[in-house]
Amino acid sequence: MYYQMGGACLMRYAMLIKNKVIEIVKSENEPFFPPDQRGNEVIARPCEDEAVEAGMYYDPVEKRYYKW
């Protein structure tokens, strides 16, 4: 899903650590977060589903989000 904001087209991203959604970000470009305090990589995944929220999990095999 794309969002229009002052001429810029924003896309919705789920920010993941170990496949857990830590934040939802709307950005023109793919966002980058540094690793967490334990060195775990933070990954940005495009997320079109408005129901996805922080605390959910991402299944990389099925490419879907779910509540635990």
Helices and strands as residue ranges (DSSP letters): E 2-5, E 8-17, E 20-27, E 42-46, E 57-59, E 64-66
